[in-house]
Amino acid sequence: MSYQFEELFSEILDDNREVLEEIEPFEHPLVVLLRKCLEEQESMLERLIEEFEEGKTELKDIKTNCSALFHANQKVNPYFADWKRATGWIGYKDDNPSKELMESLKEKLGVMQDDLIKIASKLDEEYGESTAKYFIPTFYLPEERVD
């Protein structure tokens, strides 16, 4: 099971790094906040991948980093949505991102979100719902668990 976690975390890390690279030239205040959250997410992903590579898959070894990862991701999407909306108001010109770039970023962030939901479901199965609820925000848990 741990190889599945490692694979999913690696996919998210790749997408995360691509998004960080693509937003690098922009200095909008919302991008600064977005970048900070993505950097935190990147750090947690690197730690989690390392834990799984070392075979440390006990809950005590991953719980804190998983929790920080999910919470960082919860901030990524609103910051991006606000930046996208602000860019639309200002217009896609000059030093602003293109409409195509914004759509590409939206797609990558959506894939990352979907992968985190898959991870949350697998963590829920692996470690049990009575434990997972303490380190996985309900937004990421399967709908039938939240009701």
Phi, psi and omega in degrees: 000325185296330178296328177294319177297312181301318180296313180295317177299321179294320178297317179295318180299317178300312179296319180301315180294322177297317180295315178302318179295319183287333180266356182311315185288350188262141184239016177303142181306325178290330177290324177299315178294317178300313180301317180299316179294319179293325177293320176296317178299316180300316180299315180294320178298316179299317179296316181295318178299317178299316178301314181290325177295324179281355179083011179274091182244014174291148182304320181298335181278336187241345188303311183296315180292322177297315180300314179296322178298310181296320181291323176297318181293328178298333180272334183300309187297315177295321178297318179295314181300319179294318179295318179298316179296315180297321179295322177296323179292318183287324182108149181273082182208176176049241184265015176270156178291157177283162177299321180296318179296317180298320178293321178297316178296318179301318180295314180296318179295325177295319178295318178299317179299313179299319179295323178293326176294320176298316180297316180301318179296317179292321177295321178299316178293315185292315188253353177093142185293331180292337178264317185299328183297343180272348179227359176243119177301145184302334180303330184266348183279155178303144184304321182294340179277334186277330183299000000 
